[in-house]
Structures are given as structure tokens and as C-alpha cells.
Amino acid sequence: MAQKVPARTHGRLRERAKRSPVIRDWILPAQEFIHTQGVGSGILLAATVAAIAWANSPWWESYGDFWHTHVRVLAGPYGVDEDLQHWMNDFFMAIFFFVVGLEIKRELVNGALSEVRRAALPAAAALGGMAVPALIYAGFNAGTAGSHGWGIPMATDIAFAIGVLGLLGDRISHEVRVFLLALAIVDDIGAILVIAVFYAGAISFTSLAAAGALLALMLLMRQVGVVSLKPYGVVALFFWFAVFQSGVHATIAGVVLGFLASPHARLDKQRYEKSLDELQRKYADALRSGGEEQSEAILGQIDELTRQTEAPLERLLRTWAPWASFVILPLFALANAGVPVTTELLRQSASSPVTLGIIAGLLLGKVVGICAFAWLAVRLGLATLPQGMRWMEMVGVSALAGIGFTVSIFISGLAFADPRLIDQAKIGILVASLLAGLTGFLVLNRITPAKGRRRQEAP
């Protein structure tokens, strides 16, 4: 179901996009992103199940041995020596956060967050959905060893949340899907700030200065007109290493690089059509004169010309979003979701303030925070409910926002050094995410009847 619904509407949207800038710049990119996340959620779920099964199989020792295998990468006098799990969490998750940075920038420039009035409701809802869960968790863990994990229940896993919406098919309006996407984007901004400010290590100002210099170099490259992405890629690797060495978590490098991408194409429609006409004439002349090499070169120029009509931000998203959804996140789940579920762990988790705080934060805090802050924003006249969206749908969406999973697990690894607390946090995240997804599905399934039932119920 998650694949069929977007695929059916996609063609119609593309035809309408030719006539409507709103559809081209806002609705269609959101539809593509939602489709990618919906399909990716199935792969992410399979990887999660595989990790748990592996960690609880007769071969459970190989799970830890494999992900703790050290890999050392050297570049001259510099190098990184990490185990596979840390490579996953520090380097490959930086690519995931790079895609997050790209998506945030696109939504701020052209999408659901580009207008204050449109952005007000998801921004207010997301603020409540971060603040209330964090407060609930803090209440459970005040003065305990788990108090530093207050950021864990703040997160929303957009891939799983969109995947659950996909199960409901065309019962769910596009406005509801875009609201959830916008809410999750603002939630991502909050998570990024929390990671950068509250979960950083000891700061090395020398490395931070080196990162700043490399960032300035990339800005200068863009200013002087460097178009090829390869030079940026080389500098970006050194930038990631400098951030990694600085004490700021390395994934923040990915976010910064995402924000660096230009949302504007080098060629507008008029210049493109004028240049294309000229190249097509040259190509026709080359064919008539039998110049095969010349005609091939002109085809290459046409291809490059066409590429320049696409903004670097859109090209990077189109390239890297599938890798993030279909490869990086499943591997992250495989590396981090494998909890050996023992009787002792379950007994400890049942009374652990960490586990209980996460479950209460994600299940109760998300619903209360999102609905209360959204209602308050509408009541104060700061925002309006999207056309066609009802308050009960807000309740269902807020329950889905309680699927923390990816970023929640990620933050738990930053918040705790004690493996027992990490395992208790993962139990809480898994239980809460499962219950939140089920609750959101049941609520939305109950209040959004299928099209056939709608026609029968219509007066």
C-alpha cells in the first residue's frame, strides 16, 4: 500500500507541476520524500527485526564481535581508528544528517516551513512534542544516573511514522502527510540543536577553527563559481574529520554541509531554452557534416546544460536520500537495535526510571505536547488547522510522532556510557515505538473510513 498510493498520484502531480509553481516547488518534492520514507520504513523494520533476532540467537556473541571490529583509516599523519558501530554512528550517520540538513533547507526555502503562517502550526506542535516528553522523562529520572537522557524521548522517526500512514493508503489526506513531515522536520531541527549543545564532548578549539576554515573554503568555492561537486566532496571529508576531532558530534558536520547546498539552479528557464536551441542547431549541423565526435561532444554539452537547470540542493537530495533511507538507516538499526533480551534485563527495565521515562515521554508526552501546543497556537490566532484536517487526526498523528526509534537510539548512545542504561533505554524505545505506531494506526483507521465506506455514509 505504501508504494501504490504515491505512485498513482505521482504522474498527475508531475503533469500539474508543469503549470503550477506551488506544486512543483512544494507538493511534489514533499510527495517524493514521503514516498521514499514510506518504502524505506519496511527495510528499516526488517533490519531492526534482524538485529534483535541476531542478538538473541545462538550466535549472539558474533553480533557484538562483528560490530566491535576495529577499522583504521589513515590519511598521511592523520587517521581514525573506530569500531564498526562507531563508524556507523559517527561517519555514516553524518551522511544521514546531511540529508536531514538538505531536507530542512528545502522546507525552509520552498516547502511547508517557507511561510510563517504555514509553518506556525507544525512548529508549535513540534515544540510541544519535544518539551513535554523531555519534562516527563526528567520527572522520572531527577537525581538519578539516567537524568542525562532527557533528550531521548524528544525524537520522531519520520520513516516509521510515514510507513504507518502508508498502511492507511488514500484514507489519509495529503495535508495530514505534509503536516507530519513538517512536524518531523522541526523535530529534527530540535534534535540537532540538542545533540550539538548538550551532547558534545570536550571542545578542541583548534579543530573547531580548522572546521571553520574549511567551511569558509567551501563558501569561497561556491562564490567563485565552482560547479562540480567532487571538489566539495573532498573538502567535506576533511571538514567532517575536523568536526569529529573538535568534540562536537561528527553528525553535525553533515547538517552544516546540507545547509550549505544552494537551492537555486544556475540556469533559469529562459536562458536554458535559448542555449538549448543554439546547441540543437549545432548538433544538427554536426550530423549533416558527418562529425560524429563533434556531435557526441555537443550531446555532452546538452546534458551538462540540463543538469544546470537543477538546483544543487535538489540534485544532492535526489542522489543521497535513497542511500540514507535504504542503506544507512537499515545498517544503523542493524548495528544498534540488537538488544540481548534477557529475563534480568526485562526485570530491570520494568522498574527502571530510564525505561519508564522514555515510554511515558514518547507515548503520553508526544500526544499531550503536540495537541496542546497546536491547540494553543490555533486558539491564539497564530496558526490555523490545515484544510481538511480534523483534531482527531491531530491526535493520531501525534501518537505516530511517538515513534522515536532511530534518533532516540542515537541519542541514547550519546547520553549514557553505562551499557546497562543503554540497553534499558533501547527497551523503552522499542516498546514505546511499537505501541505508538499501533495507537496511531488504530486512531487514524477508526476516524478515516475507506472511500467505499465514505460513499455509503454520505447523505
N, C-alpha and C positions, 0 to 999 in steps of 0.2 A: 504493500500500500504506500509506503514511504516514497517509492520510486515512481509509481504511476501517476499520482496526483500532480507533482510538479512537471513531469514530462508532458502531460496532457495540456496543461495551461501554458507551457513554455513557448510553444510555437505561436500561439495567439498573441502572447505578450511581445514577442520579437517583432511581429508584424506591426503591432500598435506602437512599439518603441520607435519605429521609423518616423512616426508622426507626432509623438509626444515626448518632449524632453523629460517630463516628470517620470514617465515610465522607464525611459532609457537610463536616466541618472539615479533613480531611487528604487522603484519597484523591481525592475529586472535584476539588478545586482543583488538585492535582498533575496529574490526568489532563487537565484543561483547559489547563494551562500547557504540558505536554508536547505536546499536540495542536497548540497554536499554534506552538510552536517547531519541530515537525516539518514543518508546512506551510510556515512561513517560511523554512526552510532551502533549499527549492527556489528560492524567489525570490532569496535571498541568493546562491546558486550562480550563478543566471542573471546577476545584477548583477556578480558577480566576473568571469565569462567575458566579459561585455560590456565591462568596464573594461579588461581585458587586451587584448581584440581592438581596442578603440578606440585604446589607447596604442601599438599596433603596426601600425596601419592607415596607409594613405597620408595620413590626416587626423590623424596623431599630434600635430601642433602644436596643433590645436584643442582637444585634451584638456587640455593644460597651460594654454592661454589661457583656456579656459572656467572651470576651477576656480580660476584665479588672478584672476578678475574681482572687483574690489573692490565691496563693498556697504556703504554707510554708513547707520546708523540713529541718529537724533537724538531725544533727549527733553529739551527745554529746553537747559540748558548742558552736558548730558552726552550722550555718544554712543559708538558702537562702529563702528570702521572696519576691517573684515577682508575678506579674500578669501573666496570661496565655500567653499573647502576648510576654512578655519579656522572659518567659521560652522558648517559641518557638524560639525567636531571639537569645538568649544567650546560651541556652543549646542544643536544638535540631539542630540549625544551626551549632553548633560546630561539630556535627556528620556529617552534610553535608560537612563542610570544611575539616573534617578528610578524607572523600572520595576524595575530591579535592586534598588533600595532597598526598594520595596514588596514584592517577592517575598522578599527576605531577611527582612523583618519578619514576613511571613505565616508563613514556615517556622519562625521562632524562636518565634512565638506559638502556632500551631496545627499546624504541619507536621512534616516529618521531623527538624527540629532542636529541637523543643519539649521533648523529653525527653532527659535526659543520656545514658541508656543507648542510646537510638535514634540520637542524634547522634554518639556517640563514634566509630563506625567511619568514616562519611564524613568527619568532622573530622580523624581521624588520617590517613586516606588522602589527603585534600586537602593536609594539611601536608607529607607526604612528596612529593606531586606538585608542590608549589611549591619546596620546599627543594632536592631533588636536581637538578632541571633548572637552577635558578639556580647551584648549585655547579659543575655540569658546564660551563655557559656561562662562568662565571668562570675555570675552569681553562683553557679555550681562549683567553680574552681577557685574562688577567692582564697588566697593564702596557702594554696596547695602547690605541689610540684608541677601541676598541669596548667597553671594560670597563664603561662606564656602562649598557650594555644588558642587564644580568643579569636584569632583570625581564621581559624579552620572552618567554622560554620557560616562564614560570610559569603562563600563562593557559590556560583551557579555553573553547572556543566551544561553548556548550550547544546552540545552534540546529543547527549542523552535526552534533554528536555525536548528538543526538536524531534528526536526519534519517536518519543511517546506521542507527540502531536501527529506525527505521520501515521500512526496506527489508527487515528480517527479520520484520516482522509479528508474529503471535502466537507465534512461537518464543521471543520474549523475554518473561520474566515481568514482572508489574507491579513486583515487588520490585527487580528489576535496574534498571528505568527510574527508579524513585524513588531508588535509591541513586546513580545517575549524576546525577540532578537535585540531590540533597542535596550531593554532592561538588562539583558545579559552583557551587552557591550559596556554599559555604565558600570555594571558589577565588575567587569574585567578591569576598568579603569581604577576602581576602588581597590581591587586585589593587587594590582601593580603598585599602587602607592603604598599599600600596607607592606608588601614584600620589600620595596625599596627603602622605606623609612624604618620599619620596626623589626625586620628580619635580616638586616645587614650585619656583617661581621665587623671586625676591627678594620677601620678605614686606612688604606695606604694612599696618602695624598699624592705621592709620586706617580703611582699607577693611574690614579684618577686624572692627574694632569696630562699624562700620556694619552688617556682615552679622550680627553677634551681636545688635545692637539689633532688626533686622528679624526675626530668628528669635524673639526674645523677644516681639515684637509678635504673631506668629502663634500662639505658645503662649498669650498672653493672649486672643486672639480665640477660641481653642478653649475656654479656661477660662470665658469669659463666655457661651458658647453660640452663637457664630456658626456657622450650619449651611451656608449657601450657599458653594459652592466658588469662586465668582467673586472675592470679596474676597481670598481666599487666593491665587488666581492672580495678581492684580495685585501683591500684596506679594512673591510668589515671584519675579516678574520682576526687581524691584529687588534682591531677595536674590541672585539669580544674578549680576546686574551687580556687586554689591559683592564677591562671591567672585571674579568674573572680574578685578576690579581689584586684589584683595588679593595675588595671586601664587600662591595655592593654585589648583590647576587647577579650572576652572569646572564640570567634571563632578561634582566633589564636592558642589556645591550640590544637584544632582539627588538624590544619595544621601541627604543630610540631609533634604531635603523628603520623600523616600519614607519615611524613618523617622518623620517627624512625623505621618503619617496614622494615625488611630485605627483599631484593629482591632475595635472594639466598636460595634454598632448602637445607635442612640438608643432604639429600642423593642424590648422583648422580645416573645415570642410572646403572652403573656397580655395585656399592655397593647394590643398590636396588635389582637387579636381583639375585645377589649372596645370599643375605639374604632371598629373597623370595623363592628361590629354597630350602634352608635349612628348612624354616618354612613349605613349602608344603610337604616335606618328613616327618617332624614331625607330620603334620596333618594326612597324610595317615597312619602312624604308629598308631596314636591315634584311628583312625576309625577302624583299624583292631583289635586293642586290646579292643575295646568297651568302651574306655574312653571318654564319652560324655562331661564331664566337662572340661577335658583337651583339647579336640578338639575345644570347644567353646572359651577357653582361647587363643588358637592358632589363631583362626579366628580374635579375637580382636587384637592380635599382628600384623597380616597381615594388618588389617585395619589401625592401627597406623603407620605401616611401609609405607603404601601407602600415608598417609597424610604427611609424612616427605619428600616425593618427590615434594610436592607443596610448593613454597616459601610462607612465612607468608604474604608478601605483596599481592600475588595473592589470597590467601585464604580470607584475610580481604576484598579485593575488591569484590570477589565473594559473600561474606556474606552481606556486608553493602551497596554496590552500589544499589541493588534493593530497600532497605529501604529508601535510600536517594532520589531516583527518584520517587518511587511510594507512599511514605508515607510523608517524611519530607518536600519535596518541595511543594507538594499539600497543606499540612497543613500550611506551611509558607504563601502561596498565600491566603489561606482562612483567615488567621489571619491578613494579611497586605494589601491585594488588595481591601478591601471593602471601597471604597470612596463614601460617600453620594453625588451624582452628583446633585447639586442644580443650579438654574439659576445664583445665586450670585457667586458660585464657578466658573462656566464656564465663567462668565463675568470677574472675577478677573484673571483667568488663561489666557484668551485671550490677556491680556496686561501685564501679569507677566513676568519679565525677567527670573525668575526661570523656568517657563514652556517653554517659547520660547527658552531659552538657552539649555534646555535638548532636545527639539525637533530638533533644529538645530544641536546640537552636535551629536546626535545619527543618524539622517538621512543624514546630509551633512558631518559632521566631520568624521564619520566612513569610508564612501566611499572615500573621499579625502585622509584621512590619510593612510588608508590601501593600496590603489592603488599607491599613490605617493611614500611611503616608500618602497613598494615592487618593483616598477619600478626602483627606485634609487638603491636598492640592486642588482638587476639584471644588471643594466647599469654599475655599478662599478665593476662587476665581483665577488661580494661577495656571490651571490646565483644564482640559476637557476630555471626557471619555471618548476614545475613538468611535467613529460612526459604526454602528452595527455590533459594538462590543458591550456586553452586559456585566454587571457587577459580579454575578455568579461565575462568569468566565474569568474575571479577575481572580476570584478565589481559586479556581482550577489552575490558572497559570502560576499563581503564587505558590501553590503546592508543588508544581513541577520545578519551580526555582529552588526548591529544597533538595534537588538532586545535585549535591556538591561535587562528588567524586573527584575528577581529575585535579582541579586546583586545590580542593580540600586536602587530598592525599599529598599533593606537592607541598602545601604549607605545613602539614604535619611533620614532614621531614625536615623543614627549616626550624620549626618551633621546638622540637624535642631532640635530645641526644640519647635519651634512655630508650632502648629498643622496646621495653615493655609498654611505655607510654605511646610509642608509635603504633604498636600492634593494637592497643586499646582504642586509639584514635581511628585506625583503619576499620575496626569492627563497628564503631559508631558511624563512620562514614558509609560503609556498605549497607548497614541496616537502615539508616535514615534515608539514603538514596533510593533503596528498594521500596520502602514504604511511601516516600514522597512521590515517586513515579506512579505507584499503584493508586495512591489517593488522587493525584491529579488526573489520571486517566479515568477513574470512576466518576469523579465530579463532572468532568467535561463530557464524558459519554452519557451521563444522565441528563444533562441540560442541553445538549446539542444533538437532537434526533437526526437520523439519516434523512436524505432527501425524500425518499419514498414515504416515510412517516410524516414529514413536513407537509407533503401534498395532501395526505389523508386527514391531517389535523387542521388544514386550512379551512376557514369558513366559506 
